[in-house]
Amino acid sequence: MIDLYKTSPEEFEDAKRISFRMYLNGLSQYLVSNILNMAKEYQGTYELMVLWEHALESGDLFEKKEIEKDLLDEIEDWKTLNEWK
């Protein structure tokens, strides 16, 4: 059965590429590694990464920062969920 919300292997390869760009553009190693770990499992995280890359390429710094905040919120939620497991 295909999980519609799980990142595909191809998407995860793309996520690795985007995460390197994130690091090169000033995001901390801590943040990038957490984002990449989440992107392994959650397609929504990968989709935010793609949006972040589009904002970077278009020069939309406000949107890029907003997406970074969303990713930080996802990390906090993810860590809270994993504490309960």
LOVO-37059 format. One record per residue: x negated, y, z negated of N, C-alpha, C, CB in turn. Coordinates in pm, whole numbers. Glycine has a CB too. Layout:
X  Y  Z  X  Y  Z  X  Y  Z  X  Y  Z
...
//
This chain:
-83  -118  0  0  0  0  -89  125  0  95  -1  -122
-50  226  74  -125  351  82  -72  446  -25  -114  415  224
-163  503  -103  -126  604  -201  -132  740  -131  -221  600  -327
-18  805  -114  -11  929  -38  -83  1044  -107  132  967  -15
-109  1032  -235  -172  1142  -308  -317  1114  -342  -95  1169  -434
-371  1007  -290  -511  971  -315  -597  1019  -198  -527  817  -337
-712  1069  -230  -804  1118  -129  -856  1000  -46  -921  1196  -193
-855  1015  85  -906  909  172  -1059  913  171  -852  926  318
-1124  806  215  -1271  807  222  -1324  920  310  -1321  674  275
-1255  950  419  -1299  1059  507  -1286  1193  438  -1218  1059  637
-1176  1212  367  -1157  1337  293  -1262  1352  184  -1017  1343  232
-1296  1241  119  -1397  1250  13  -1534  1286  71  -1406  1117  -64
-1567  1236  189  -1693  1276  253  -1691  1426  280  -1715  1199  385
-1578  1478  325  -1565  1621  348  -1574  1698  216  -1432  1652  419
-1515  1642  109  -1521  1705  -23  -1666  1717  -71  -1439  1624  -125
-1748  1617  -42  -1890  1625  -80  -1958  1740  -8  -1962  1492  -48
-1927  1757  118  -1985  1866  196  -1941  2002  140  -1946  1854  344
-1812  2014  111  -1760  2139  58  -1818  2167  -81  -1606  2135  52
-1832  2064  -162  -1885  2084  -297  -2028  2140  -291  -1883  1953  -376
-2106  2097  -193  -2241  2151  -177  -2233  2300  -144  -2319  2073  -67
-2140  2337  -57  -2121  2479  -24  -2078  2558  -148  -2015  2495  88
-1994  2497  -229  -1949  2563  -352  -2070  2593  -442  -1846  2475  -428
-2154  2494  -457  -2274  2512  -540  -2365  2620  -481  -2351  2378  -553
-2385  2617  -351  -2470  2717  -287  -2411  2858  -297  -2491  2681  -140
-2280  2867  -318  -2215  2997  -329  -2188  3038  -473  -2085  2995  -253
-2262  2979  -565  -2263  3029  -702  -2179  2957  -805  -2223  3164  -700
-2103  2855  -766  -2029  2781  -867  -2127  2693  -944  -1916  2695  -801
-2102  2679  -1072  -2195  2603  -1157  -2195  2455  -1121  -2159  2622  -1305
-2304  2390  -1153  -2315  2246  -1130  -2207  2172  -1208  -2456  2194  -1169
-2179  2218  -1329  -2074  2158  -1413  -1940  2163  -1341  -2065  2231  -1549
-1905  2282  -1293  -1777  2299  -1225  -1770  2215  -1098  -1754  2447  -1192
-1872  2222  -1017  -1873  2148  -891  -1866  1998  -914  -1999  2182  -810
-1939  1947  -1012  -1936  1802  -1037  -1799  1757  -1085  -2044  1762  -1140
-1734  1839  -1168  -1599  1804  -1213  -1499  1809  -1098  -1554  1899  -1325
-1511  1910  -1014  -1422  1920  -898  -1439  1798  -808  -1450  2050  -818
-1563  1760  -783  -1588  1646  -695  -1536  1516  -757  -1738  1634  -665
-1554  1499  -887  -1500  1379  -954  -1349  1373  -941  -1541  1377  -1101
-1283  1487  -956  -1138  1488  -941  -1097  1462  -797  -1081  1622  -988
-1172  1517  -703  -1138  1500  -561  -1148  1355  -517  -1230  1586  -475
-1225  1274  -589  -1232  1130  -558  -1094  1066  -567  -1329  1059  -653
-1016  1114  -663  -887  1051  -693  -766  1131  -646  -876  1027  -839
-777  1262  -650  -659  1347  -630  -671  1429  -503  -639  1439  -749
-582  1402  -410  -584  1472  -283  -558  1621  -300  -481  1411  -188
-480  1658  -401  -452  1799  -425  -578  1878  -455  -354  1813  -540
-671  1818  -526  -799  1884  -554  -877  1902  -425  -883  1802  -656
-879  1799  -343  -946  1810  -213  -883  1922  -131  -938  1676  -136
-750  1932  -131  -683  2035  -53  -718  2175  -103  -532  2015  -58
-733  2191  -234  -778  2320  -288  -921  2351  -242  -771  2320  -440
-1003  2248  -234  -1140  2269  -186  -1140  2319  -41  -1221  2137  -196
-1053  2262  40  -1043  2305  180  -996  2450  186  -945  2213  260
-897  2485  104  -850  2623  100  -960  2718  55  -728  2635  7
-1040  2674  -43  -1153  2754  -91  -1250  2781  24  -1226  2682  -208
-1279  2677  102  -1372  2693  213  -1316  2790  318  -1401  2556  278
-1187  2782  346  -1124  2874  441  -1134  3017  390  -976  2836  466
-1109  3037  260  -1119  3171  201  -1262  3222  211  -1072  3170  54
-1359  3135  187  -1500  3173  199  -1532  3218  341  -1592  3057  158
-1490  3139  438  -1522  3168  578  -1451  3293  629  -1485  3050  664
-1333  3322  574  -1259  3440  620  -1299  3565  543  -1110  3416  606
-1381  3547  440  -1425  3661  361  -1322  3710  261  -1462  3772  451
-1222  3629  232  -1117  3666  138  -1162  3631  -4  -983  3594  172
-1236  3722  -65  -1294  3698  -197  -1187  3684  -305  -1390  3808  -233
-1078  3762  -293  -970  3751  -392  -911  3610  -389  -860  3857  -364
-879  3560  -271  -821  3426  -259  -918  3320  -309  -781  3396  -113
-1045  3336  -276  -1148  3241  -321  -1152  3234  -473  -1288  3281  -266
-1147  3350  -539  -1149  3353  -686  -1021  3293  -744  -1166  3498  -736
-909  3318  -679  -783  3259  -726  -787  3107  -718  -664  3313  -644
-842  3054  -611  -853  2909  -595  -949  2853  -699  -901  2872  -452
-1057  2924  -727  -1150  2880  -831  -1080  2872  -966  -1271  2975  -839
-993  2970  -996  -915  2965  -1120  -823  2844  -1122  -832  3095  -1138
-759  2816  -1007  -671  2699  -998  -751  2570  -1023  -602  2693  -861
-870  2563  -967  -954  2445  -986  -995  2432  -1133  -1079  2452  -897
-1027  2542  -1198  -1059  2538  -1342  -940  2487  -1423  -1101  2678  -1392
-820  2534  -1389  -699  2487  -1457  -681  2337  -1436  -576  2563  -1407
-705  2290  -1315  -692  2147  -1287  -792  2065  -1368  -711  2120  -1138
-913  2116  -1381  -1014  2046  -1461  -968  2034  -1606  -1150  2120  -1453
-917  2142  -1662  -868  2139  -1800  -754  2038  -1816  -822  2278  -1845
-660  2039  -1723  -549  1944  -1727  -600  1801  -1715  -448  1973  -1615
-695  1780  -1624  -752  1647  -1601  -822  1596  -1726  -850  1649  -1483
-898  1682  -1791  -969  1643  -1913  -870  1611  -2024  -1066  1753  -1958
-763  1690  -2034  -661  1664  -2136  -594  1530  -2112  -557  1777  -2138
-560  1501  -1987  -499  1372  -1954  -592  1257  -1987  -462  1367  -1807
-719  1271  -1958  -815  1163  -1983  -840  1143  -2132  -945  1192  -1913
-818  1245  -2215  -831  1230  -2359  -721  1139  -2414  -826  1368  -2428
-607  1138  -2347  -493  1059  -2395  -496  915  -2349  -365  1121  -2348
-588  883  -2257  -595  746  -2206  -667  657  -2303  -663  740  -2070
//
